[in-house]
Amino acid sequence: MKVLVLIDSGGRHDVVPECLEECQRQCALVEAEGKYSFEIVLNDKGRDVFMEWDQDADSIPDFCLWVGHDLSLRDDAIASFLSDSEFLRHRAIITGSVVSDERRIVCGGRSKRGRIVEPDPVIPVPCHLYDTALLFVPRHAFRKVATPSDIFRQSFFDYGCGEKAFRAGVARVVAPGIMAHVSHAPDESVWKDGSRPLPERAVSLARATVREMLRIIHSIIR
């Protein structure tokens, strides 16, 4: 079975080599067991590769592991994703929890309201939404969702990734434990943060709505 590892370079090459080398090391260890083969690709074009899968379903690999270029993976992260996927009969999207320098979880699985779901140390736990910093997707999930790229698309109106997978009946889970570390924690929109005061979230939501509507209008008239 083939695993495609896509490293999102984000157009930056100064931090990619470290992530690439770690992925190569982990893939070689798993590949030596003879069950899986790997292809590692630096994705310089954002998520354009998934649009190709929308047009040609036969090009979808058995598994896809999406890795943010700025992540430092746990030393057994790739093997753990595969083991967890086997446990779930390769039918679930698995997101990995990522911590910052302060050991705070900044990316991973989320509840329907956008709150971070704490990972269990041993078994995968369900989530509703997920971040795309570190994501493992089996072919089963790609085939269930109408357009494979929707699995990775962060839609404002869907309140983040995962909603379309939910509607398609695809399970979403958080991998056990912490899977990676990032030095620069991503900024989170205030309206998504359930710990912030309601008036503050409402103002942020209104601004985000206006920005999204302007983006849609621009895409129509462009």
Protein Blocks (a to p, Z undefined) as FASTA:
>chain_A
ZZdddddekopaklmmmmmmmmmmmmmmmmmnomaccdddddfkljmmmmmmmmmmmlpc
fbdcdddfkbccdfklmmmmmmmmmmnoopaccddddddfkopafbdcddfkopacdddf
kbccddfbdcfkbccddfklmmmpmblmlmmpccfklopahjlmmmnopacdddehjfbd
cfbdcdddfklmmkbcfklmmmmmmmmmmmmmmmmmmmmmZZ
